[in-house]
Amino acid sequence: TQNIIRKHSGNPLDNYNIIKKLGKGTFGTVYKVIHKTTGCIRAMKVIPKNNMKNGFTDDDIIQEINIMKTLEHPHIIKLFEFYIYKENYYLINEFCTEGDLSDKLYKLKVFPEFVVKILMIQIFNAVKYLNEKNIIHGDLKLENIMIDSYLNDDEPPSNKKNEDNFISSLLQDEKEINEYLKEKDLR
């Protein structure tokens, strides 16, 4: 993975068009972008160099990028490339269609038990993977757990369809998880 993640020094907007702003976090702003040549949808996190929070430095951001370059796990967002341009770092990441877990819980109000089971197994597997690589996630919270639904259209026409696709994709995951638990005699 580390060998395929490219570092660029030019303007990322030469390669990407911004579709919309997704949100603002502690370190920067995240945008939904589209690659001008391939049409791939990505998330672009823009981190200002001169606005580091909580004593973080440029070296900390570079270290985070270097760690992300080594990660290859189905439940950890993938870093595809990054740019260092003028006063910002630009991280081009996998785009998750469903947003974060906090927003999803707010919209749905409650998750069925099987959804909680699936989400917890996925989260625990990702944390276990990180721990095996001697990496600690320093900010594990609902807002930092992104959700993707491979059955979801890019922009669903209604929230009902969005919720149905989220649940449908998890139903398929539940079958896989039940088979895994049965195989490991964990049921």
Backbone as a chain_set.jsonl record, in Angstrom:
{"seq": "TQNIIRKHSGNPLDNYNIIKKLGKGTFGTVYKVIHKTTGCIRAMKVIPKNNMKNGFTDDDIIQEINIMKTLEHPHIIKLFEFYIYKENYYLINEFCTEGDLSDKLYKLKVFPEFVVKILMIQIFNAVKYLNEKNIIHGDLKLENIMIDSYLNDDEPPSNKKNEDNFISSLLQDEKEINEYLKEKDLR", "coords": {"N": [[0.828, -1.19, 0.0], [1.89, 1.251, 0.843], [3.613, 1.953, -1.2], [1.969, 2.668, -3.296], [0.501, 4.892, -2.626], [0.4, 8.156, -3.43], [2.414, 11.09, -3.192], [1.876, 14.472, -3.755], [2.893, 17.684, -4.931], [1.633, 19.74, -6.128], [-1.328, 21.749, -6.895], [-4.263, 20.388, -5.626], [-6.705, 20.879, -6.778], [-6.269, 20.941, -9.439], [-6.631, 18.388, -10.207], [-8.98, 17.522, -9.015], [-12.476, 18.229, -8.624], [-14.461, 20.11, -6.442], [-17.344, 18.914, -4.941], [-19.112, 19.235, -2.756], [-19.132, 20.645, 0.565], [-18.5, 18.606, 3.311], [-18.089, 18.65, 6.046], [-16.687, 20.072, 9.083], [-13.911, 19.59, 11.098], [-11.791, 19.011, 13.987], [-9.19, 19.364, 13.004], [-9.408, 20.191, 10.355], [-11.193, 20.778, 7.247], [-13.577, 18.824, 5.483], [-14.271, 17.709, 2.221], [-16.469, 16.566, -0.338], [-15.309, 15.242, -3.279], [-14.613, 14.983, -6.826], [-12.689, 13.125, -9.059], [-11.171, 14.552, -11.828], [-10.401, 13.187, -14.15], [-10.877, 10.363, -13.847], [-13.392, 10.219, -12.671], [-13.86, 9.233, -10.164], [-15.265, 9.283, -6.925], [-14.272, 10.899, -4.022], [-13.164, 11.706, -0.658], [-11.902, 14.718, 0.448], [-9.695, 15.891, 2.722], [-8.841, 18.882, 4.124], [-6.179, 20.316, 5.674], [-5.084, 22.995, 7.383], [-1.803, 24.291, 7.566], [-0.977, 26.321, 9.288], [-2.768, 26.365, 11.378], [-2.763, 24.552, 13.476], [-4.085, 22.481, 16.015], [-4.217, 21.961, 19.592], [-1.446, 21.696, 20.189], [-0.357, 20.223, 18.097], [1.913, 19.509, 15.426], [3.489, 20.142, 12.192], [5.059, 17.899, 11.767], [3.604, 15.966, 13.165], [1.335, 15.674, 11.548], [2.507, 14.697, 9.192], [3.507, 12.313, 10.245], [1.056, 11.038, 10.843], [0.054, 10.736, 8.239], [2.013, 9.016, 7.219], [1.532, 6.774, 8.797], [-1.114, 6.165, 8.003], [-0.605, 5.439, 5.394], [0.347, 2.875, 5.621], [-1.767, 1.282, 6.307], [-4.145, -1.254, 5.699], [-7.11, -2.301, 5.63], [-10.436, -3.557, 5.694], [-12.233, -2.059, 7.225], [-11.19, 0.375, 7.793], [-10.731, 3.627, 6.783], [-9.408, 4.292, 3.606], [-6.436, 5.852, 2.54], [-5.702, 7.476, -0.398], [-4.076, 9.309, -1.788], [-1.971, 12.205, -1.226], [-1.519, 15.723, -0.876], [0.778, 18.386, -0.614], [0.456, 21.619, -0.514], [1.0, 24.976, -0.872], [-0.268, 26.502, 1.915], [-1.476, 24.275, 3.055], [-2.298, 20.853, 3.907], [-3.527, 18.208, 1.966], [-5.541, 15.539, 2.115], [-6.496, 12.783, 0.323], [-9.039, 10.695, 0.533], [-10.879, 7.574, 0.868], [-14.327, 7.755, 0.104], [-17.145, 7.759, 2.132], [-20.401, 6.87, 1.819], [-22.561, 7.135, 3.586], [-22.092, 8.93, 5.628], [-21.34, 9.869, 9.047], [-21.406, 7.824, 12.063], [-22.685, 9.038, 14.21], [-24.454, 10.934, 13.021], [-26.074, 9.121, 11.614], [-27.226, 7.622, 13.687], [-28.651, 9.647, 14.945], [-30.553, 10.253, 12.955], [-31.926, 7.796, 12.594], [-32.697, 7.184, 15.157], [-32.769, 4.779, 16.713], [-30.946, 1.728, 16.617], [-31.454, -1.519, 15.259], [-30.819, -4.583, 17.087], [-29.164, -6.401, 15.663], [-27.828, -4.702, 13.938], [-26.259, -3.161, 15.654], [-24.639, -5.213, 16.606], [-23.209, -5.94, 14.278], [-21.908, -3.509, 13.624], [-20.321, -3.16, 15.943], [-18.649, -5.418, 15.835], [-17.254, -4.843, 13.476], [-15.974, -2.425, 14.204], [-14.45, -3.305, 16.43], [-12.803, -5.166, 15.128], [-11.313, -3.457, 13.485], [-9.998, -1.85, 15.425], [-8.547, -3.836, 16.741], [-6.841, -4.634, 14.654], [-5.367, -2.236, 14.347], [-4.146, -2.141, 16.905], [-2.546, -4.427, 16.768], [-0.637, -3.499, 15.065], [0.656, -1.781, 16.657], [-0.575, 0.724, 16.93], [-2.495, 3.313, 18.22], [-5.768, 4.455, 18.25], [-6.498, 7.672, 18.734], [-8.847, 9.094, 19.052], [-11.467, 7.899, 19.214], [-14.738, 7.971, 18.497], [-18.293, 8.433, 17.951], [-18.633, 10.34, 15.895], [-16.341, 10.013, 14.424], [-16.502, 7.609, 13.214], [-17.069, 6.345, 10.242], [-19.601, 5.572, 7.815], [-20.351, 3.334, 5.245], [-22.263, 2.265, 2.499], [-22.503, -0.232, 0.324], [-24.632, -0.697, -1.279], [-25.853, 1.622, -1.724], [-27.013, 4.422, -3.637], [-25.241, 7.232, -5.05], [-26.419, 9.77, -4.497], [-29.173, 9.464, -2.885], [-32.7, 9.643, -3.594], [-34.469, 9.945, -1.465], [-34.666, 10.018, 2.147], [-35.722, 7.699, 3.231], [-35.102, 5.679, 1.375], [-32.362, 5.762, 1.684], [-32.054, 4.902, 4.369], [-33.132, 2.302, 4.112], [-31.255, 1.12, 2.353], [-28.947, 1.235, 3.919], [-29.622, -0.5, 6.064], [-30.158, -2.837, 4.548], [-27.631, -3.406, 3.429], [-26.258, -4.02, 5.75], [-27.66, -6.282, 6.552], [-26.749, -8.181, 4.729], [-24.078, -8.236, 5.553], [-24.516, -9.298, 8.088], [-25.1, -11.987, 7.623], [-22.585, -12.925, 6.788], [-21.114, -12.414, 9.123], [-22.443, -14.048, 10.992], [-21.825, -16.56, 9.912], [-19.048, -16.522, 10.268], [-18.879, -16.367, 13.116], [-20.093, -18.79, 13.78], [-18.297, -20.576, 12.625], [-16.075, -20.11, 14.219], [-16.974, -21.014, 16.607], [-18.266, -19.176, 18.342], [-20.847, -18.531, 18.928]], "CA": [[0.0, 0.0, 0.0], [2.711, 2.438, 1.015], [4.239, 2.303, -2.467], [1.017, 3.181, -4.277], [-0.057, 6.167, -2.18], [1.251, 9.167, -4.046], [2.544, 12.427, -2.636], [1.905, 15.489, -4.791], [3.199, 19.008, -4.402], [0.835, 20.726, -6.854], [-2.668, 22.093, -6.438], [-5.171, 19.252, -5.813], [-7.842, 21.281, -7.609], [-5.925, 20.644, -10.826], [-7.077, 17.012, -10.447], [-10.277, 17.263, -8.392], [-13.497, 19.263, -8.487], [-15.201, 20.015, -5.182], [-18.785, 18.746, -5.116], [-19.736, 19.939, -1.636], [-18.487, 20.562, 1.869], [-19.115, 17.561, 4.136], [-18.05, 19.008, 7.456], [-15.468, 20.667, 9.628], [-13.496, 18.903, 12.312], [-10.773, 19.627, 14.819], [-7.98, 19.698, 12.267], [-9.626, 20.761, 9.036], [-12.492, 20.687, 6.589], [-13.672, 17.688, 4.564], [-15.1, 17.965, 1.05], [-16.722, 15.503, -1.309], [-14.689, 15.671, -4.528], [-14.617, 14.035, -7.934], [-11.474, 13.186, -9.858], [-11.528, 15.098, -13.141], [-10.141, 12.225, -15.225], [-11.475, 9.038, -13.627], [-14.766, 10.313, -12.174], [-13.957, 8.61, -8.836], [-15.687, 10.141, -5.827], [-13.379, 10.789, -2.874], [-13.271, 12.725, 0.384], [-10.658, 15.474, 0.543], [-9.549, 16.576, 4.005], [-7.912, 20.008, 4.0], [-5.635, 20.642, 6.987], [-4.209, 24.178, 7.299], [-0.536, 24.155, 8.287], [-0.808, 27.359, 10.299], [-3.89, 26.356, 12.304], [-2.704, 23.294, 14.21], [-4.761, 22.517, 17.307], [-3.763, 21.131, 20.711], [-0.011, 21.455, 20.184], [0.081, 19.39, 16.976], [2.869, 20.154, 14.528], [3.568, 19.581, 10.84], [5.615, 16.547, 11.895], [2.52, 15.079, 13.599], [0.497, 15.398, 10.376], [3.307, 13.815, 8.327], [3.511, 10.994, 10.895], [-0.273, 10.448, 10.63], [0.003, 10.329, 6.83], [2.865, 7.831, 7.072], [0.819, 5.642, 9.409], [-2.252, 5.83, 7.14], [-0.074, 4.801, 4.181], [0.643, 1.468, 5.894], [-2.977, 0.568, 6.723], [-4.92, -1.949, 4.673], [-8.138, -3.036, 6.372], [-11.742, -3.198, 5.113], [-13.018, -1.171, 8.083], [-10.416, 1.591, 8.033], [-10.768, 4.449, 5.561], [-8.171, 4.213, 2.835], [-5.808, 7.053, 2.004], [-5.276, 7.212, -1.769], [-2.967, 10.2, -2.125], [-1.987, 13.444, -0.457], [-0.868, 16.879, -1.483], [1.252, 19.472, 0.227], [0.367, 22.744, -1.439], [0.939, 26.272, -0.195], [-0.391, 26.474, 3.375], [-2.371, 23.19, 3.472], [-2.167, 19.44, 3.556], [-4.761, 17.708, 1.364], [-5.579, 14.081, 2.152], [-7.541, 12.244, -0.548], [-9.445, 9.446, 1.181], [-12.087, 6.871, 0.474], [-15.548, 8.471, 0.448], [-18.17, 6.902, 2.726], [-21.659, 7.442, 1.337], [-23.588, 7.284, 4.62], [-21.722, 9.892, 6.657], [-20.782, 9.285, 10.266], [-22.311, 7.03, 12.899], [-23.476, 9.952, 15.029], [-25.564, 11.422, 12.191], [-26.957, 7.993, 11.295], [-27.987, 7.315, 14.896], [-29.582, 10.763, 15.147], [-31.636, 10.143, 11.975], [-32.7, 6.576, 12.785], [-33.093, 7.185, 16.57], [-32.375, 3.532, 17.367], [-30.499, 0.679, 15.704], [-31.809, -2.888, 15.66], [-29.726, -5.277, 17.766], [-28.224, -6.991, 14.719], [-27.015, -3.615, 13.386], [-25.265, -2.86, 16.686], [-23.694, -6.337, 16.613], [-22.359, -5.832, 13.093], [-21.051, -2.334, 13.772], [-19.332, -3.391, 16.996], [-17.651, -6.372, 15.327], [-16.409, -4.123, 12.518], [-15.149, -1.481, 14.958], [-13.472, -4.063, 17.209], [-11.815, -5.722, 14.203], [-10.422, -2.366, 13.063], [-9.163, -1.49, 16.568], [-7.619, -4.961, 16.933], [-5.842, -4.504, 13.585], [-4.482, -1.133, 14.713], [-3.354, -2.542, 18.069], [-1.528, -5.383, 16.312], [0.401, -2.706, 14.407], [1.113, -0.849, 17.686], [-1.176, 2.029, 16.669], [-3.645, 3.6, 19.075], [-6.663, 5.479, 17.728], [-6.582, 8.615, 19.835], [-10.085, 9.873, 19.081], [-12.535, 6.986, 18.797], [-16.057, 8.451, 18.902], [-19.295, 8.226, 16.903], [-18.407, 11.266, 14.79], [-15.167, 9.573, 13.668], [-16.776, 6.292, 12.621], [-17.768, 6.619, 8.992], [-20.434, 4.459, 7.357], [-20.481, 3.213, 3.799], [-23.209, 1.237, 2.077], [-22.199, -0.541, -1.075], [-25.884, -0.775, -2.03], [-26.43, 2.967, -1.776], [-26.706, 5.325, -4.744], [-24.453, 8.363, -4.603], [-27.337, 10.75, -3.901], [-30.503, 8.871, -2.89], [-33.765, 10.631, -3.697], [-35.18, 10.155, -0.203], [-34.022, 9.455, 3.331], [-36.239, 6.345, 3.43], [-34.267, 4.79, 0.567], [-31.06, 5.791, 2.317], [-32.143, 4.024, 5.539], [-33.331, 0.936, 3.638], [-29.992, 0.621, 1.814], [-28.048, 1.05, 5.045], [-30.033, -1.73, 6.737], [-29.989, -3.959, 3.612], [-26.221, -3.768, 3.316], [-25.881, -4.67, 6.999], [-28.235, -7.632, 6.558], [-25.807, -9.046, 4.018], [-22.933, -8.394, 6.44], [-24.889, -10.145, 9.215], [-24.934, -13.384, 7.19], [-21.154, -13.22, 6.827], [-20.676, -12.421, 10.515], [-22.973, -15.265, 11.619], [-21.009, -17.685, 9.434], [-17.762, -16.421, 10.941], [-19.05, -16.724, 14.522], [-20.369, -20.234, 13.816], [-17.036, -21.248, 12.307], [-15.164, -19.937, 15.368], [-17.703, -21.487, 17.795], [-18.485, -18.036, 19.223], [-22.281, -18.264, 19.076]], "C": [[0.869, 1.249, 0.0], [3.313, 2.886, -0.318], [3.267, 2.894, -3.476], [0.414, 4.522, -3.873], [0.907, 7.263, -2.608], [1.233, 10.475, -3.274], [2.656, 13.396, -3.812], [2.252, 16.832, -4.155], [2.394, 20.106, -5.104], [-0.523, 20.958, -6.216], [-3.611, 20.907, -6.675], [-6.367, 19.594, -6.7], [-7.515, 21.221, -9.104], [-6.463, 19.265, -11.214], [-8.483, 16.717, -9.943], [-11.181, 18.487, -8.462], [-14.219, 19.037, -7.166], [-16.688, 19.931, -5.494], [-19.532, 19.486, -4.009], [-18.895, 19.76, -0.381], [-19.237, 19.518, 2.694], [-19.12, 17.928, 5.611], [-16.712, 19.59, 7.852], [-15.162, 19.968, 10.932], [-12.426, 19.679, 13.05], [-9.6, 20.144, 13.994], [-8.222, 20.346, 10.912], [-11.037, 20.555, 8.54], [-12.46, 19.544, 5.591], [-14.669, 18.023, 3.464], [-15.317, 16.67, 0.274], [-16.18, 16.025, -2.639], [-14.806, 14.581, -5.582], [-13.335, 14.234, -8.731], [-11.843, 13.564, -11.284], [-11.358, 14.087, -14.268], [-10.915, 10.928, -15.057], [-12.94, 9.085, -13.224], [-14.949, 9.678, -10.81], [-14.332, 9.659, -7.79], [-14.776, 9.859, -4.638], [-13.758, 11.832, -1.832], [-11.91, 13.406, 0.472], [-10.652, 16.238, 1.864], [-8.469, 17.644, 3.835], [-7.479, 20.419, 5.404], [-4.701, 21.84, 6.833], [-2.944, 23.975, 8.14], [-0.446, 25.132, 9.455], [-1.908, 27.367, 11.359], [-3.933, 25.049, 13.093], [-3.304, 23.465, 15.603], [-4.015, 21.659, 18.33], [-2.279, 20.777, 20.652], [0.487, 20.547, 19.075], [0.988, 20.2, 16.06], [2.766, 19.546, 13.135], [4.096, 18.147, 10.886], [4.548, 15.541, 12.315], [1.624, 14.695, 12.417], [1.235, 14.447, 9.425], [3.36, 12.411, 8.922], [2.168, 10.294, 10.701], [-0.413, 9.951, 9.191], [0.82, 9.056, 6.632], [2.231, 6.592, 7.693], [-0.323, 5.202, 8.495], [-1.792, 5.111, 5.866], [0.155, 3.302, 4.378], [-0.605, 0.63, 6.162], [-3.731, -0.018, 5.538], [-5.92, -2.851, 5.391], [-9.506, -2.613, 5.835], [-12.569, -2.228, 5.949], [-12.224, 0.051, 8.541], [-10.367, 2.354, 6.714], [-9.393, 4.473, 4.912], [-7.723, 5.599, 2.38], [-5.288, 6.709, 0.613], [-4.069, 8.044, -2.175], [-3.046, 11.426, -1.231], [-1.157, 14.5, -1.169], [-0.35, 17.782, -0.373], [1.354, 20.659, -0.72], [0.113, 24.023, -0.663], [0.82, 26.063, 1.314], [-1.236, 25.313, 3.898], [-1.815, 21.816, 3.14], [-3.523, 19.027, 2.999], [-4.68, 16.189, 1.355], [-6.763, 13.61, 1.319], [-7.858, 10.834, -0.057], [-10.64, 8.812, 0.487], [-13.3, 7.688, 0.941], [-16.576, 7.481, 0.975], [-19.531, 7.566, 2.514], [-22.663, 7.778, 2.428], [-23.247, 8.296, 5.701], [-21.18, 9.21, 7.899], [-21.862, 8.614, 11.12], [-23.194, 7.916, 13.778], [-24.686, 10.478, 14.257], [-26.568, 10.317, 11.9], [-27.824, 7.644, 12.507], [-29.023, 8.411, 15.184], [-30.795, 10.632, 14.215], [-32.533, 8.938, 12.245], [-33.245, 6.43, 14.211], [-32.649, 5.939, 17.332], [-31.925, 2.55, 16.285], [-31.034, -0.662, 16.188], [-30.576, -3.581, 16.251], [-28.707, -5.837, 16.787], [-27.325, -5.925, 14.083], [-25.91, -3.259, 14.375], [-24.201, -3.952, 16.706], [-22.712, -6.219, 15.453], [-21.387, -4.666, 13.237], [-19.964, -2.573, 14.811], [-18.258, -4.379, 16.539], [-16.708, -5.675, 14.353], [-15.465, -3.155, 13.236], [-14.063, -2.229, 15.731], [-12.403, -4.683, 16.316], [-10.817, -4.655, 13.75], [-9.474, -1.968, 14.2], [-8.132, -2.585, 16.845], [-6.492, -4.902, 15.901], [-4.842, -3.391, 13.917], [-3.573, -1.511, 15.874], [-2.252, -3.526, 17.7], [-0.376, -4.684, 15.6], [0.987, -1.65, 15.356], [0.66, 0.587, 17.417], [-2.389, 2.169, 17.579], [-4.465, 4.692, 18.407], [-6.945, 6.443, 18.872], [-7.897, 9.355, 19.957], [-11.254, 9.032, 18.571], [-13.864, 7.457, 19.375], [-16.994, 8.313, 17.71], [-19.043, 9.102, 15.677], [-17.23, 10.862, 13.909], [-15.322, 8.17, 13.096], [-17.659, 6.537, 11.407], [-18.496, 5.363, 8.529], [-20.519, 4.49, 5.843], [-21.466, 2.088, 3.517], [-22.96, 0.956, 0.618], [-23.463, -0.719, -1.901], [-26.464, 0.609, -2.298], [-26.052, 3.696, -3.058], [-25.923, 6.497, -4.184], [-25.314, 9.413, -3.909], [-28.751, 10.183, -3.93], [-31.597, 9.936, -2.914], [-34.512, 10.875, -2.397], [-34.42, 9.525, 0.943], [-34.481, 8.025, 3.578], [-35.397, 5.351, 2.641], [-32.883, 4.669, 1.188], [-31.035, 4.831, 3.514], [-32.296, 2.571, 5.116], [-32.029, 0.341, 3.106], [-28.984, 0.359, 2.916], [-28.357, -0.27, 5.755], [-29.822, -2.945, 5.83], [-28.537, -4.389, 3.499], [-25.745, -4.456, 4.591], [-26.472, -6.071, 7.112], [-27.319, -8.607, 5.837], [-24.567, -9.288, 4.866], [-23.258, -9.336, 7.592], [-24.734, -11.626, 8.85], [-23.475, -13.794, 7.266], [-20.651, -13.319, 8.261], [-21.185, -13.666, 11.232], [-22.193, -16.498, 11.186], [-19.647, -17.688, 10.123], [-17.853, -16.866, 12.4], [-19.303, -18.22, 14.672], [-19.088, -21.03, 13.592], [-16.077, -21.206, 13.49], [-15.786, -20.413, 16.678], [-17.896, -20.36, 18.83], [-19.943, -17.724, 19.44], [-22.837, -18.953, 20.284]], "O": [[0.616, 2.191, -0.751], [3.501, 4.083, -0.537], [3.694, 3.557, -4.421], [-0.137, 5.221, -4.724], [2.069, 7.29, -2.203], [0.197, 10.912, -2.772], [3.428, 13.171, -4.743], [1.943, 17.08, -2.989], [2.466, 21.272, -4.715], [-0.826, 20.435, -5.143], [-3.749, 20.459, -7.813], [-6.973, 18.707, -7.302], [-8.396, 21.43, -9.938], [-6.72, 18.997, -12.388], [-9.113, 15.762, -10.396], [-10.721, 19.626, -8.374], [-14.547, 17.903, -6.816], [-17.228, 20.767, -6.218], [-20.455, 20.257, -4.271], [-18.067, 18.855, -0.282], [-20.466, 19.544, 2.767], [-20.039, 17.565, 6.344], [-15.751, 19.603, 7.082], [-16.044, 19.775, 11.769], [-12.185, 20.854, 12.773], [-9.079, 21.229, 14.253], [-7.322, 20.99, 10.373], [-11.945, 20.209, 9.295], [-11.447, 19.314, 4.93], [-15.755, 18.544, 3.722], [-14.451, 15.796, 0.241], [-16.544, 17.116, -3.078], [-15.062, 13.417, -5.274], [-12.947, 15.361, -9.039], [-12.733, 12.957, -11.879], [-12.104, 14.129, -15.246], [-11.537, 10.442, -16.002], [-13.663, 8.106, -13.409], [-16.079, 9.584, -10.33], [-13.793, 10.766, -7.773], [-14.539, 8.702, -4.293], [-14.566, 12.724, -2.09], [-10.882, 12.734, 0.562], [-11.486, 17.113, 2.097], [-7.337, 17.347, 3.453], [-8.305, 20.821, 6.224], [-3.64, 21.72, 6.22], [-3.018, 23.537, 9.288], [0.107, 24.795, 10.502], [-1.97, 28.296, 12.164], [-5.007, 24.504, 13.348], [-3.061, 24.464, 16.28], [-3.274, 20.745, 17.967], [-1.896, 19.669, 21.026], [1.646, 20.134, 19.102], [0.846, 21.416, 15.936], [2.052, 18.566, 12.922], [3.637, 17.285, 10.135], [4.576, 14.391, 11.878], [1.205, 13.544, 12.294], [0.641, 13.498, 8.913], [3.269, 11.425, 8.191], [2.131, 9.095, 10.426], [-0.94, 8.863, 8.957], [0.376, 8.126, 5.958], [2.379, 5.487, 7.171], [-0.488, 4.009, 8.237], [-2.514, 4.272, 5.328], [0.156, 2.543, 3.409], [-0.521, -0.595, 6.239], [-3.926, 0.639, 4.515], [-5.625, -4.001, 5.717], [-9.716, -1.435, 5.548], [-13.516, -1.632, 5.435], [-12.55, 0.678, 9.549], [-10.009, 1.804, 5.672], [-8.368, 4.649, 5.571], [-8.522, 6.405, 1.902], [-4.52, 5.76, 0.455], [-3.151, 7.546, -2.827], [-4.053, 11.661, -0.563], [-0.242, 14.21, -1.939], [-0.977, 17.917, 0.678], [2.212, 20.703, -1.602], [-0.85, 24.138, 0.094], [1.727, 25.5, 1.928], [-1.674, 25.342, 5.048], [-0.995, 21.642, 2.239], [-4.559, 19.453, 3.511], [-3.841, 15.615, 0.662], [-7.902, 13.995, 1.58], [-7.059, 9.91, -0.208], [-11.308, 9.42, -0.349], [-13.296, 8.242, 2.041], [-16.849, 6.469, 0.33], [-19.772, 8.682, 2.975], [-23.534, 8.623, 2.22], [-24.048, 8.502, 6.613], [-20.629, 8.112, 7.825], [-23.059, 8.817, 10.917], [-24.34, 7.562, 14.054], [-25.806, 10.472, 14.768], [-27.777, 10.548, 11.933], [-29.022, 7.399, 12.364], [-30.138, 8.12, 15.616], [-31.929, 10.871, 14.632], [-33.756, 9.037, 12.141], [-34.156, 5.637, 14.445], [-32.202, 6.038, 18.475], [-32.461, 2.546, 15.177], [-31.066, -0.919, 17.391], [-29.44, -3.212, 15.952], [-27.505, -5.762, 17.043], [-26.182, -6.215, 13.728], [-24.757, -3.075, 13.983], [-23.009, -3.664, 16.81], [-21.507, -6.383, 15.642], [-20.188, -4.815, 13.002], [-18.805, -2.225, 14.584], [-17.078, -4.187, 16.833], [-15.497, -5.891, 14.399], [-14.282, -3.082, 12.903], [-12.895, -1.842, 15.697], [-11.231, -4.727, 16.69], [-9.62, -4.922, 13.645], [-8.281, -1.77, 13.969], [-6.976, -2.289, 17.15], [-5.325, -5.098, 16.239], [-3.632, -3.572, 13.787], [-2.373, -1.238, 15.842], [-1.153, -3.47, 18.252], [0.733, -5.214, 15.539], [1.71, -0.749, 14.931], [1.406, 1.54, 17.644], [-3.205, 1.254, 17.691], [-3.929, 5.737, 18.038], [-7.563, 6.066, 19.868], [-8.062, 10.166, 20.868], [-11.939, 9.408, 17.62], [-14.098, 7.36, 20.58], [-16.543, 8.099, 16.585], [-19.222, 8.651, 14.546], [-17.128, 11.316, 12.769], [-14.369, 7.609, 12.554], [-18.833, 6.888, 11.528], [-18.071, 4.242, 8.808], [-20.733, 5.542, 5.239], [-21.491, 1.08, 4.223], [-23.184, 1.817, -0.234], [-23.375, -0.878, -3.119], [-27.454, 0.744, -3.017], [-24.914, 3.606, -3.517], [-25.937, 6.734, -2.976], [-24.955, 9.891, -2.833], [-29.47, 10.398, -4.906], [-31.441, 11.006, -2.325], [-35.137, 11.924, -2.242], [-33.624, 8.608, 0.741], [-33.708, 7.213, 4.085], [-35.018, 4.303, 3.164], [-32.303, 3.583, 1.209], [-30.102, 4.04, 3.655], [-31.659, 1.692, 5.697], [-31.728, -0.822, 3.377], [-28.245, -0.624, 2.863], [-27.453, -1.064, 6.014], [-29.353, -3.982, 6.298], [-28.236, -5.582, 3.474], [-24.924, -5.371, 4.531], [-25.854, -6.955, 7.704], [-27.134, -9.737, 6.289], [-24.052, -10.406, 4.907], [-22.394, -10.092, 8.037], [-24.288, -12.425, 9.673], [-23.155, -14.88, 7.749], [-19.856, -14.201, 8.584], [-20.444, -14.281, 11.999], [-21.928, -17.384, 11.999], [-19.15, -18.744, 10.516], [-17.021, -17.64, 12.872], [-18.781, -18.849, 15.593], [-18.827, -22.021, 14.274], [-15.346, -22.167, 13.732], [-15.194, -20.237, 17.743], [-17.714, -20.566, 20.029], [-20.256, -16.725, 20.087], [-24.031, -18.84, 20.565]]}, "num_chains": 1, "name": "protein.A"}
